[in-house]
Amino acid sequence: MKQSLFIARLRGYVRIQIRGTACEKIINPMMEKGLSVWDIQVTSEGKLELLILLRDFFRLKPLLKRTGCRMHVLERYGLPFFMDRLGQRKFFFGGMAAFIIGLYVLTSFVWQISVEGNDRITEAEVLQAASKQGIYQFQWKFRMKKTEDLSREIQSLLPTTAWVGVEIRGTHVTIKIVEATIPEKQQLMNPRNLVASKNALVTEIISDKGKPMVKPNTYVRKGDVLISGTIGDEQNNQVVVASGKVKGVVWYTSRIEAPLTKTYKVYTGETTNRNYLVWGTRALQVSGYGKLKFEQFETIPERKTLAWRSFTLPLGWLHERVLEVNFVEEPIEAANAKKSGLEQARAKLLKASGPDARLVGEKILHEKTENGKIYIDVHFEVEENIAEEQPIVIQGE
């Protein structure tokens, strides 16, 4: 009697070979006993091969004894045998189950939090507000609220934001900020004069409001009034907010030091490698032990982090390539060193003098070479804005 293949696989069955003289005589007793056998074949050697359910396999022994036949198991099929093989590899499957469980646990934590879009608001303020709502490192993801609720509550703690978004991708939480546009407060303008901020020779004066007190080609000292905020005569006058632009030539003396050698970094081609197993912010070195044989070197790191789909794990691998370098000194001609030093001094002076400044003259006062450097004292003439504000104090106020 043949069983359905599905039921047979659940119960288990075996392929056996029956040997003996006139072994075909055992077939009728098997049928009479109601044993589940099928796929009966007679080999060229006169042996029987058949499939039998595992439960009936043990009922076959009395029949074999009665007929004087012998039996040999050729193959085993079905769930009972699979479970037996699984039990023999319990350590392997146990380790696989532990790995899957560990992977699931690790991906259930928040490992990294980043803030995007903030300009005026500091990252620390955003992270502090997020922490109050349960967003922090090593937090269980299932314990956090919905992203819509988190966005709304974080925004309520940051009043200078127009919108806050929270995005969770794997173990990484990204907080996106759109800061509110705050209108600039208009500065309250009190009555004032414009006075000279430095000793200078006036080259240009443009008065938008107020009374000009100097003319071009006039030498002024620091604190002299350039544009007065008091207009009118002695009897009829009023104070205003003086405004305008005043330019003048200012004199500077700079000391320049320019080296006569230039140092280059050269790679020798010798390298060595070091590898680390990285867990979060910790690293365990696994290769490349010992003291480096290079006196001077440069390290190029390359880090790889384990990721599965959108999940980023804190476990990774760090590979460091260490390259030997030498530093070579190359002499520089005095003329080139002098030119480079003057260019740097001009750029530094113009940057400090303001955006409208321009160099109108320069003169080398002294020059000497000493201890591998060239020293130059230079007199510069720079045209720049020399006006600064001075409040007008009105008597009685």
C-alpha positions in Angstrom: 0.0 0.0 0.0 1.5 3.3 -1.1 1.4 6.4 1.1 1.2 9.9 -0.3 4.7 11.4 -0.7 4.0 14.3 1.7 2.7 12.0 4.5 5.6 9.6 3.9 8.2 12.4 4.2 6.6 13.6 7.5 6.6 10.1 9.0 9.9 9.1 7.4 10.7 6.1 5.1 13.6 4.1 3.9 14.8 2.2 0.8 15.8 -1.3 1.7 17.3 -4.3 0.0 16.1 -7.8 0.8 18.4 -10.7 0.1 17.7 -14.5 0.4 16.5 -17.5 -1.5 13.1 -16.9 -3.0 12.9 -13.5 -1.3 9.8 -12.6 -3.4 7.8 -14.8 -1.1 7.9 -12.1 1.6 5.7 -9.8 -0.5 2.4 -11.5 0.3 3.0 -11.6 4.1 3.8 -7.9 4.0 0.5 -7.2 2.2 -1.4 -9.3 4.7 0.1 -7.4 7.6 -0.9 -4.1 5.9 2.7 -2.8 5.7 3.1 0.5 3.7 5.5 -0.5 0.9 5.9 0.7 -2.7 8.2 1.0 -5.6 9.1 -2.7 -5.4 11.9 -3.7 -7.8 13.7 -7.0 -8.5 17.3 -6.6 -9.3 19.3 -8.7 -11.8 20.8 -10.6 -8.9 17.4 -11.7 -7.6 17.2 -9.2 -4.8 14.3 -7.0 -3.8 14.5 -3.2 -3.4 11.5 -1.3 -2.0 10.4 1.7 -0.1 8.8 1.3 3.4 7.5 3.6 6.0 9.7 4.0 9.1 7.0 2.7 11.4 6.5 -0.5 9.3 10.3 -1.0 9.0 10.4 -2.4 12.6 7.4 -4.6 11.9 9.3 -6.3 9.1 11.8 -8.1 11.2 9.4 -11.1 12.2 8.6 -11.7 8.6 12.3 -11.7 7.6 13.0 -14.2 10.4 10.1 -16.4 9.2 11.2 -16.4 5.5 15.0 -16.6 6.2 15.7 -13.4 4.4 18.1 -10.6 5.3 17.6 -6.8 5.0 20.0 -3.9 4.2 19.1 -0.2 4.4 20.1 1.7 1.3 18.7 5.2 1.9 16.8 7.2 4.5 14.2 10.0 3.7 11.9 12.3 5.6 11.6 14.5 8.6 12.8 12.2 11.4 16.2 11.6 9.7 16.5 15.4 9.0 15.9 16.2 12.7 18.5 13.5 13.6 21.1 15.1 11.3 20.2 18.5 12.7 20.9 17.3 16.3 24.3 16.1 15.3 25.2 19.7 14.1 23.6 21.5 17.1 26.6 23.6 17.8 26.7 24.9 14.2 23.0 25.7 14.1 23.2 27.1 17.6 25.9 29.5 16.6 23.9 30.5 13.5 20.9 31.2 15.7 23.0 33.2 18.1 24.4 35.2 15.3 21.0 36.0 13.9 19.7 37.0 17.3 22.8 39.1 18.0 22.4 40.8 14.6 18.7 41.6 15.3 19.6 43.0 18.8 22.4 45.2 17.4 20.2 46.6 14.7 17.5 47.4 17.3 19.7 50.1 18.9 20.4 53.7 17.8 24.1 53.9 17.1 24.5 57.3 15.3 22.7 60.6 15.5 23.4 63.4 13.0 22.0 66.9 12.6 21.6 68.6 9.2 20.5 72.1 8.2 21.4 74.0 11.4 23.3 77.3 11.1 22.5 79.6 14.0 21.3 76.7 16.3 24.2 74.6 17.6 24.3 70.9 17.2 24.5 70.5 21.0 21.2 72.3 21.4 19.5 70.0 18.9 20.9 66.9 20.5 19.8 68.0 23.9 16.3 68.6 22.7 16.3 65.2 21.0 17.6 63.5 24.1 14.6 64.9 26.1 12.3 63.1 23.6 14.2 59.8 23.9 16.6 60.1 21.0 20.1 59.2 22.1 22.8 56.6 21.5 22.1 53.0 22.5 18.4 53.7 22.8 16.0 50.9 21.7 14.3 51.9 18.4 11.0 50.3 19.5 10.9 52.5 22.5 10.9 55.7 20.5 7.8 57.5 19.4 6.6 57.9 15.8 8.8 60.2 13.7 5.9 62.7 13.3 5.5 63.0 17.0 9.2 63.3 17.6 9.5 66.1 14.9 6.6 68.1 16.5 7.9 67.8 20.1 11.6 68.6 19.2 10.4 71.7 17.2 8.4 72.8 20.3 11.7 72.8 22.3 13.5 74.8 19.6 11.4 78.0 19.0 13.8 79.4 16.4 13.1 76.5 13.9 10.5 76.7 11.2 10.5 72.9 10.6 12.1 69.8 12.1 12.1 66.4 10.5 13.3 63.0 12.0 14.4 60.2 9.8 15.3 56.7 11.0 17.3 54.6 8.6 18.6 51.4 10.2 20.7 52.3 13.2 21.2 56.0 12.1 18.8 58.8 13.1 19.0 62.0 11.1 17.4 65.2 12.5 16.9 67.8 9.8 16.4 71.4 10.8 15.0 74.4 8.8 15.6 77.5 10.8 13.1 80.3 11.0 13.9 83.6 9.1 14.2 86.3 11.8 14.0 89.8 10.4 17.1 91.9 11.2 16.6 94.5 13.8 17.3 97.9 12.5 20.0 99.6 14.4 19.0 102.7 16.3 21.1 105.6 15.0 22.1 108.3 17.5 23.5 111.6 16.5 27.2 111.3 15.6 30.3 112.6 14.0 32.6 110.8 11.7 36.2 111.1 12.9 39.6 109.9 11.7 40.5 106.4 13.0 44.2 106.8 12.1 46.7 109.5 11.2 46.3 109.9 7.4 46.4 112.2 4.4 42.8 112.7 3.1 42.4 111.7 -0.6 38.6 111.6 -0.9 35.6 112.8 1.1 32.0 112.2 0.3 29.4 113.5 2.7 25.9 112.0 2.5 24.6 113.7 5.6 26.5 116.2 7.9 29.0 118.9 7.3 32.5 118.1 5.8 35.2 119.5 8.0 38.3 118.6 5.9 39.3 118.7 2.2 41.4 116.4 0.1 45.2 116.6 0.6 44.7 117.6 4.2 46.7 115.8 6.9 44.6 114.6 9.8 45.4 113.0 13.2 43.5 110.2 14.9 40.3 111.7 16.4 40.0 114.7 14.1 36.4 115.4 13.0 36.0 114.6 9.3 32.2 115.0 8.9 30.3 116.8 11.6 26.9 115.8 12.8 26.1 119.4 13.8 24.7 121.4 10.9 23.5 125.1 10.7 25.0 128.1 12.4 25.5 129.0 16.0 21.9 130.3 16.4 20.1 127.8 14.3 21.6 124.3 14.3 20.6 120.7 14.8 22.4 117.4 15.2 22.1 114.6 12.7 23.5 111.2 12.1 26.6 112.0 10.0 27.2 109.6 7.2 29.6 109.4 4.2 32.9 108.0 3.1 36.3 109.4 3.7 39.5 107.8 2.3 43.0 108.6 3.2 46.6 107.4 2.8 47.9 105.6 5.8 51.6 104.7 6.4 52.7 101.3 7.7 56.1 99.8 8.4 56.3 95.9 8.1 59.1 93.5 9.1 59.3 90.6 6.6 61.1 87.3 7.3 61.5 85.0 4.2 63.3 81.6 4.4 65.9 80.8 1.9 65.1 77.1 1.8 61.9 75.2 1.0 61.0 71.8 2.4 59.4 69.1 0.3 57.8 65.8 1.3 59.0 62.8 -0.8 57.7 59.2 -0.6 60.4 56.5 -0.6 58.0 53.7 -1.8 58.4 51.7 1.4 55.1 50.8 3.0 53.6 48.6 5.7 50.0 47.8 6.7 48.1 47.7 10.0 44.6 46.3 10.5 42.1 46.9 13.3 38.8 45.4 14.3 36.5 48.4 15.1 33.6 48.3 17.5 32.0 51.8 17.9 34.8 54.1 18.9 37.1 51.3 20.0 39.7 49.5 17.9 41.6 46.2 18.4 44.7 45.8 16.4 44.9 42.4 14.7 47.9 42.7 12.4 51.0 44.9 11.9 52.4 44.7 15.4 55.7 46.0 16.5 57.6 49.2 16.3 57.6 51.0 12.9 60.9 50.9 11.1 60.3 54.3 9.6 61.6 57.4 11.3 59.2 59.6 9.3 55.9 58.4 7.9 52.4 59.2 6.8 49.3 57.2 7.6 46.4 56.7 5.2 43.4 55.2 6.9 40.5 53.3 5.2 37.5 52.3 7.3 34.8 49.9 6.3 31.6 49.4 8.2 29.3 46.4 8.1 25.9 47.2 6.6 22.9 45.1 5.7 20.3 46.9 3.5 19.6 50.1 5.3 21.1 48.9 8.6 24.6 50.2 9.6 26.3 48.2 12.2 28.9 49.5 14.7 31.2 46.7 13.8 33.8 47.4 11.1 37.3 47.1 9.8 40.1 49.7 9.7 43.0 49.3 7.3 46.0 51.7 7.8 48.6 52.1 5.1 51.8 53.5 6.5 54.1 55.2 4.0 57.7 56.2 4.6 58.5 59.8 3.8 61.6 61.9 3.6 61.8 65.7 3.8 64.1 67.3 1.3 65.3 70.9 1.6 65.7 72.9 -1.6 67.5 76.3 -1.6 65.5 79.4 -2.8 67.2 82.3 -4.6 67.2 85.4 -2.5 65.3 87.4 -5.2 62.5 84.8 -5.2 62.3 84.6 -1.5 62.2 88.4 -1.3 59.4 88.5 -3.9 57.4 85.9 -2.1 57.8 87.7 1.2 56.7 91.0 -0.2 53.6 89.5 -1.9 52.5 87.8 1.4 53.1 91.1 3.3 51.0 93.1 0.8 48.1 90.6 0.9 48.1 90.5 4.7 48.2 94.3 5.0 45.3 94.8 2.4 43.2 92.2 4.2 43.6 94.0 7.5 42.9 97.4 6.0 39.4 96.6 4.6 37.7 95.7 1.4 38.2 99.1 -0.3 41.9 99.4 0.5 44.6 99.6 -2.2 48.4 99.9 -2.1 49.6 103.2 -3.5 53.3 103.0 -2.6 56.1 101.0 -1.0 59.7 101.5 -0.2 62.3 99.1 1.2 64.0 100.7 4.2 66.5 97.9 5.2 67.5 94.5 4.0 69.8 91.8 5.4 70.4 88.0 5.2 71.0 86.1 8.4 70.6 82.5 9.7 69.1 81.1 6.5 66.5 83.9 6.2 66.2 87.3 4.5 64.9 90.1 6.6 63.3 93.2 5.0 61.9 96.4 6.6 59.3 97.9 4.2 57.4 101.2 4.3 53.9 100.8 2.8 51.4 103.5 1.8 47.8 102.3 1.7 44.6 104.2 0.7 41.7 103.0 2.9 38.6 104.1 4.7 39.6 106.1 7.7 36.2 107.2 9.1 34.8 105.9 12.3 31.8 106.9 14.4 31.8 109.2 17.4 28.5 109.8 19.3 27.5 113.4 19.9 26.7 114.1 23.6 23.8 116.6 23.8 23.9 118.7 27.0 20.9 118.0 29.3 20.5 114.4 28.2 
